[in-house]
Amino acid sequence: MESAENTAGDKPGGSLQQTSRNVSVVWKYFTKDESSNSVTCKICKSVLKYNKNTSAMHMHLKRHPLMLAEEGQPKLHVQQSISAFTKRPAVTERRRQQITNLLVDFIVKDIRPLAAVHGDGFRDLLNFFEPGYNVPSYNTLWNAIAHHYDNLHENISEEMKGQSVSLTTDLWTSSTMEPYITVTAHYVTDSWQLKARVLCTAMMPERHTAVNIADRLSKIISEWGIQVFCTVHDNASNMNLAMELCEMFPHDLGCTGHTLQLAVKAGLVLPEVVKAVDAARRVVSHFRHSSLASCALKQRQEQLGVKSNKLQTDFPVRWNSTFVLLQRLFEQRIAVQSVLADEAVTKSSIQKSLAMRASQWELVEQLIPVLQPLAKATEIMCGELHVGLSFIYPVIFNMISSTLCVEESDLAAVRTFKNTVRQQLETRFKLRSEDLTESIPIVACMLDPRFKHLQFIPQNKREEAQRHLDVLLQNGEPPAATGEAQAEDTTDAQIEPMTGKKARLEEDFVQLFGPHYQSDRRSTHCSTAAEEIRDYFSTPHIPTMDNPLQWWSRNQDRFPRLAKLSKSYLAVPATSTPSERIFSLAGNTITRQRASLHPDHVDALIFLHANQDQKQMTKQTVGSE
């Protein structure tokens, strides 16, 4: 294969690269590296060893017949593949835009840095599938991301228009030690769907005083032009004072998760409980840091036929993680004790320090069924896409009357734990307060068809709560949005008068069935708020597993005033967890590879990722342009 021209280039004093490039066509597609005696294909970036001839390069170019068949270029005598006769069409502008949109989705959905699409490996992969497409520059990609952000912002703003919105907010610090504030919105749509949206993740370099927090929240609310009903926040003093200062917040609510955390931790710091939990932590830490003990534990689990579950550590800021630690350790206690007693695995000097006393195992065993319902309640209340506020008081009252009720078989430490937590719950949730029946969670209970009868409180308290509900309807709370008539004025308009055959059939039914017949049509109209409340409470409650919003979607015409009120109260989240969840998302966004991200870019990426269920609308908007 080596030509005379190639051989001539190898003579002393000859220029190999110049002679070969002037004669052989392969040098059009290869570059030579003098230092490593290798050549690199310009098409696919493959590196070949160069041995002073072009045979290997000729063989390699057989993989790229189309590149050698270009007009005006010498053709190698190679057999053409079928693909050589079907050239790929040029990339149209529409397809170019579609690929750019997919790149934006790749960055946003997978939380990738922009550098990921500019890496050589990614470019090679994209070039293989779409050779005519060039990856946009950083500025072009950011402009595309900003375009997606603007479209999504507009869609969500339109969806929230006229709705009663509740917010959650929290402050956090990024890995680069930059302070941020996050605000999320929660509301019920016209189709009775509960929505949770991230509105803003903005840098807040100023001091986190109540005045500054209130001012920042006011600006965010004004920017979105929303009508705020309630704001849920943590129990920090600056947040509590900020809610009082901001005139845009008619109601505010402390985070139920934080309150529950404080109540349970008051029991976990009792001396006997602390000793048992610390002993459990030492055992778990040993297995987490010793590969020998961890492997031995897995073998014991297989021998004993128990689940091969790993032991779990806990985190001080999450009390339910302590419950998981104790539960998992007690579940694996036989396998754990077997490994700790094996001197071939655990040194005798370590065995004594890790051994838990029988009384501590017994205390852990009795604490688990007490902590388990509290942990489940925390998990349910932290949900974003189901009604959680109405769970608070039914669950708390039930905990006090059942789970935290002292029994004769309880250990002294367990009795103290139950009494302490029960007192904390009564105090922190103000269960004996005179204003209990006017609280937002109690109103939410009454508007939830699962708990509306308030069976967990005395009869006199139920009557007080119903009277307060009547006052809310009489006062028209919440106020109607702009362009929306009051419920009292629209009731008659919603019921079209019957005429002709339907009217005669209605009269026939009344005559035939007498007092046993009740028209659904007539039952939808109550002339006063008191009648509507009386009719609402006379209907049976629905199963706990049913969705109250679906019930309201079927009965909103029957109870128009209460339905309007329900949209406000049932949309309020029980905790500020939605804002706190952004911390972990932000940790994946602000990484070492993106430590210099501009705050506006952080906001855009988190906003797009957290509100992904609206992306289809955005794609349609971008694709149509």
Secondary structure in CASP SS format (residue, H / E / C, confidence):
PFRMAT SS
TARGET T0000
AUTHOR 0000-0000-0000
METHOD secondary structure of the structure
MODEL  1
M C 1.00
E C 1.00
S C 1.00
A H 1.00
E H 1.00
N H 1.00
T H 1.00
A H 1.00
G H 1.00
D C 1.00
K C 1.00
P C 1.00
G C 1.00
G C 1.00
S C 1.00
L H 1.00
Q H 1.00
Q H 1.00
T H 1.00
S H 1.00
R H 1.00
N H 1.00
V H 1.00
S C 1.00
V H 1.00
V H 1.00
W H 1.00
K H 1.00
Y C 1.00
F E 1.00
T E 1.00
K E 1.00
D E 1.00
E C 1.00
S C 1.00
S C 1.00
N C 1.00
S E 1.00
V E 1.00
T E 1.00
C E 1.00
K C 1.00
I C 1.00
C C 1.00
K C 1.00
S C 1.00
V E 1.00
L E 1.00
K E 1.00
Y C 1.00
N C 1.00
K C 1.00
N C 1.00
T C 1.00
S H 1.00
A H 1.00
M H 1.00
H H 1.00
M H 1.00
H H 1.00
L H 1.00
K C 1.00
R C 1.00
H C 1.00
P H 1.00
L H 1.00
M H 1.00
L H 1.00
A C 1.00
E C 1.00
E C 1.00
G C 1.00
Q C 1.00
P C 1.00
K C 1.00
L C 1.00
H C 1.00
V C 1.00
Q C 1.00
Q C 1.00
S C 1.00
I H 1.00
S H 1.00
A H 1.00
F H 1.00
T C 1.00
K C 1.00
R C 1.00
P C 1.00
A C 1.00
V C 1.00
T C 1.00
E H 1.00
R H 1.00
R H 1.00
R H 1.00
Q H 1.00
Q H 1.00
I H 1.00
T H 1.00
N H 1.00
L H 1.00
L H 1.00
V H 1.00
D H 1.00
F H 1.00
I H 1.00
V H 1.00
K H 1.00
D C 1.00
I C 1.00
R C 1.00
P C 1.00
L H 1.00
A H 1.00
A H 1.00
V H 1.00
H C 1.00
G C 1.00
D H 1.00
G H 1.00
F H 1.00
R H 1.00
D H 1.00
L H 1.00
L H 1.00
N H 1.00
F H 1.00
F H 1.00
E C 1.00
P C 1.00
G C 1.00
Y C 1.00
N C 1.00
V C 1.00
P C 1.00
S C 1.00
Y H 1.00
N H 1.00
T H 1.00
L H 1.00
W H 1.00
N H 1.00
A H 1.00
I H 1.00
A H 1.00
H H 1.00
H H 1.00
Y H 1.00
D H 1.00
N H 1.00
L H 1.00
H H 1.00
E H 1.00
N H 1.00
I H 1.00
S H 1.00
E H 1.00
E H 1.00
M H 1.00
K C 1.00
G C 1.00
Q C 1.00
S E 1.00
V E 1.00
S E 1.00
L E 1.00
T E 1.00
T E 1.00
D E 1.00
L E 1.00
W E 1.00
T E 1.00
S C 1.00
S C 1.00
T C 1.00
M C 1.00
E C 1.00
P E 1.00
Y E 1.00
I E 1.00
T E 1.00
V E 1.00
T E 1.00
A E 1.00
H E 1.00
Y E 1.00
V E 1.00
T C 1.00
D C 1.00
S C 1.00
W C 1.00
Q C 1.00
L E 1.00
K E 1.00
A E 1.00
R E 1.00
V E 1.00
L E 1.00
C E 1.00
T E 1.00
A E 1.00
M E 1.00
M C 1.00
P C 1.00
E C 1.00
R C 1.00
H C 1.00
T C 1.00
A H 1.00
V H 1.00
N H 1.00
I H 1.00
A H 1.00
D H 1.00
R H 1.00
L H 1.00
S H 1.00
K H 1.00
I H 1.00
I H 1.00
S H 1.00
E H 1.00
W H 1.00
G C 1.00
I C 1.00
Q E 1.00
V E 1.00
F E 1.00
C E 1.00
T E 1.00
V E 1.00
H E 1.00
D C 1.00
N C 1.00
A C 1.00
S H 1.00
N H 1.00
M H 1.00
N H 1.00
L H 1.00
A H 1.00
M H 1.00
E H 1.00
L H 1.00
C C 1.00
E C 1.00
M C 1.00
F C 1.00
P C 1.00
H E 1.00
D E 1.00
L E 1.00
G E 1.00
C C 1.00
T H 1.00
G H 1.00
H H 1.00
T H 1.00
L H 1.00
Q H 1.00
L H 1.00
A H 1.00
V H 1.00
K H 1.00
A H 1.00
G H 1.00
L H 1.00
V C 1.00
L C 1.00
P H 1.00
E H 1.00
V H 1.00
V H 1.00
K H 1.00
A H 1.00
V H 1.00
D H 1.00
A H 1.00
A H 1.00
R H 1.00
R H 1.00
V H 1.00
V H 1.00
S H 1.00
H H 1.00
F H 1.00
R H 1.00
H H 1.00
S C 1.00
S H 1.00
L H 1.00
A H 1.00
S H 1.00
C H 1.00
A H 1.00
L H 1.00
K H 1.00
Q H 1.00
R H 1.00
Q H 1.00
E H 1.00
Q H 1.00
L H 1.00
G C 1.00
V C 1.00
K C 1.00
S C 1.00
N C 1.00
K C 1.00
L C 1.00
Q C 1.00
T C 1.00
D C 1.00
F E 1.00
P C 1.00
V C 1.00
R E 1.00
W H 1.00
N H 1.00
S H 1.00
T H 1.00
F H 1.00
V H 1.00
L H 1.00
L H 1.00
Q H 1.00
R H 1.00
L H 1.00
F H 1.00
E H 1.00
Q C 1.00
R H 1.00
I H 1.00
A H 1.00
V H 1.00
Q H 1.00
S H 1.00
V H 1.00
L H 1.00
A H 1.00
D C 1.00
E C 1.00
A C 1.00
V C 1.00
T C 1.00
K C 1.00
S H 1.00
S H 1.00
I H 1.00
Q H 1.00
K H 1.00
S H 1.00
L H 1.00
A C 1.00
M C 1.00
R C 1.00
A H 1.00
S H 1.00
Q H 1.00
W H 1.00
E H 1.00
L H 1.00
V H 1.00
E H 1.00
Q H 1.00
L H 1.00
I H 1.00
P H 1.00
V H 1.00
L H 1.00
Q H 1.00
P H 1.00
L H 1.00
A H 1.00
K H 1.00
A H 1.00
T H 1.00
E H 1.00
I H 1.00
M H 1.00
C C 1.00
G C 1.00
E C 1.00
L C 1.00
H C 1.00
V C 1.00
G C 1.00
L H 1.00
S H 1.00
F H 1.00
I H 1.00
Y H 1.00
P H 1.00
V H 1.00
I H 1.00
F H 1.00
N H 1.00
M H 1.00
I H 1.00
S H 1.00
S H 1.00
T H 1.00
L C 1.00
C C 1.00
V C 1.00
E C 1.00
E C 1.00
S C 1.00
D C 1.00
L C 1.00
A H 1.00
A H 1.00
V H 1.00
R H 1.00
T H 1.00
F H 1.00
K H 1.00
N H 1.00
T H 1.00
V H 1.00
R H 1.00
Q H 1.00
Q H 1.00
L H 1.00
E H 1.00
T H 1.00
R H 1.00
F C 1.00
K C 1.00
L C 1.00
R C 1.00
S C 1.00
E C 1.00
D C 1.00
L H 1.00
T H 1.00
E H 1.00
S C 1.00
I H 1.00
P H 1.00
I H 1.00
V H 1.00
A H 1.00
C H 1.00
M H 1.00
L H 1.00
D C 1.00
P C 1.00
R C 1.00
F C 1.00
K C 1.00
H C 1.00
L C 1.00
Q C 1.00
F C 1.00
I C 1.00
P C 1.00
Q H 1.00
N H 1.00
K H 1.00
R H 1.00
E H 1.00
E H 1.00
A H 1.00
Q H 1.00
R H 1.00
H H 1.00
L H 1.00
D H 1.00
V H 1.00
L H 1.00
L H 1.00
Q H 1.00
N C 1.00
G C 1.00
E C 1.00
P C 1.00
P C 1.00
A C 1.00
A C 1.00
T C 1.00
G C 1.00
E C 1.00
A C 1.00
Q C 1.00
A H 1.00
E H 1.00
D H 1.00
T H 1.00
T H 1.00
D H 1.00
A H 1.00
Q H 1.00
I C 1.00
E C 1.00
P C 1.00
M C 1.00
T C 1.00
G H 1.00
K H 1.00
K H 1.00
A H 1.00
R H 1.00
L H 1.00
E H 1.00
E H 1.00
D H 1.00
F H 1.00
V H 1.00
Q H 1.00
L H 1.00
F H 1.00
G H 1.00
P H 1.00
H H 1.00
Y C 1.00
Q C 1.00
S C 1.00
D H 1.00
R H 1.00
R H 1.00
S H 1.00
T C 1.00
H C 1.00
C C 1.00
S C 1.00
T C 1.00
A H 1.00
A H 1.00
E H 1.00
E H 1.00
I H 1.00
R H 1.00
D H 1.00
Y H 1.00
F H 1.00
S H 1.00
T C 1.00
P C 1.00
H C 1.00
I C 1.00
P C 1.00
T C 1.00
M C 1.00
D C 1.00
N C 1.00
P H 1.00
L H 1.00
Q H 1.00
W H 1.00
W H 1.00
S H 1.00
R H 1.00
N H 1.00
Q C 1.00
D C 1.00
R C 1.00
F C 1.00
P H 1.00
R H 1.00
L H 1.00
A H 1.00
K H 1.00
L H 1.00
S H 1.00
K H 1.00
S H 1.00
Y H 1.00
L C 1.00
A C 1.00
V C 1.00
P C 1.00
A C 1.00
T C 1.00
S C 1.00
T H 1.00
P H 1.00
S H 1.00
E H 1.00
R H 1.00
I H 1.00
F H 1.00
S H 1.00
L H 1.00
A H 1.00
G H 1.00
N H 1.00
T H 1.00
I C 1.00
T C 1.00
R H 1.00
Q H 1.00
R H 1.00
A C 1.00
S C 1.00
L C 1.00
H C 1.00
P H 1.00
D H 1.00
H H 1.00
V H 1.00
D H 1.00
A H 1.00
L H 1.00
I H 1.00
F H 1.00
L H 1.00
H H 1.00
A H 1.00
N C 1.00
Q H 1.00
D H 1.00
Q H 1.00
K H 1.00
Q H 1.00
M H 1.00
T H 1.00
K H 1.00
Q H 1.00
T H 1.00
V H 1.00
G H 1.00
S C 1.00
E C 1.00
END
